Amino acid sequence: MSYKIAIGGIHIESSTFTPYISDEKDFKIKTGQELLNSYPWLEDFNSDIEWIPLIYARAIPGGIVSKDFYNSWHTAFFSLLKKAVSEHQIDGMIFDVHGAMSVEGIMDVEGAILEEVREFVGQDTVISTTMDLHGNVSDKLFYSSDLLTCHRTAPHIDTIETKKRAFENLIRVLKYERNKLVRAKVDIPILLPGEKTSTEVEPGKGLYAKLDEICNKDGIIDASIWMGFPWADQPRCHAAVVVTGTDRRLVKLESEKLAKKFWRIRDGFNFVGPVADTDYA
């Protein structure tokens, strides 16, 4: 059996504390073969996968995104998605985002996009979302995506591994576990400065080391921890844990255990570089 998988997204982290407005000049746009070339591991998968490029836009960290640019990207994205669905009846989709994008008049942008995607493609299309661990997992985003994963390192030295894992999880589910998938999210009322969230020192190092242990258990597909985005003043900005798998009891248990561990060690996160008080600064 062959599978048709669409790929697209938009990636920026938007500070709401800067007057700068990010727009078209700040984004690099990729479509077609150029977009597919961004994922060199596609050749590692079997030839029974047909990859369908949509559109992907990426910018360095900036401010809130202009409504004009967002509308132009949105129009292009959904035009290509509708064409893909009409011509191919897609089985799955990779949604490649940061998770902390804001647009003029829209706070939960990624959640809003995915909700619209889900309404269009229906429940049978499996959506796998790959994110930054400093992104946010809103309810809209969580319930509209079947699979979610994010970085396991800060600084982010595992970007390739993270994105590839999103692809691997999607193909695994399409082939073997399409009708068995369950997921659990635990929101955690913690929001740490990014400079305190290093996974190279404790307690972040030990916390993120738990993920491999959880993922090696039968019935678990993925476990991820989001630190949340501290550079925006929005209700969605907080930490979260998401566990996905096929064993409902185990998925719930592991998500709760992981969230409780994070909560217990929350006061142990410290700045990893030199800091100064406001008087000195």
WOPE-V814614 format. One record per helix or strand of 2 or more residues. SS is the DSSP state (hx for helix, st for strand). FROM is the first residue (numbers start at 1). TO is the last residue. If there is no record, write none. Layout:
ss->SS from->FROM to->TO
ss->SS from->FROM to->TO
This chain:
ss->st from->3 to->11
ss->st from->13 to->14
ss->st from->21 to->22
ss->hx from->24 to->26
ss->st from->27 to->31
ss->hx from->32 to->36
ss->hx from->40 to->44
ss->st from->49 to->59
ss->st from->64 to->65
ss->hx from->67 to->88
ss->st from->92 to->97
ss->hx from->109 to->121
ss->st from->126 to->131
ss->hx from->139 to->144
ss->st from->147 to->150
ss->hx from->159 to->177
ss->st from->182 to->188
ss->hx from->194 to->196
ss->hx from->204 to->215
ss->st from->220 to->226
ss->st from->239 to->245
ss->hx from->248 to->264
ss->hx from->266 to->268
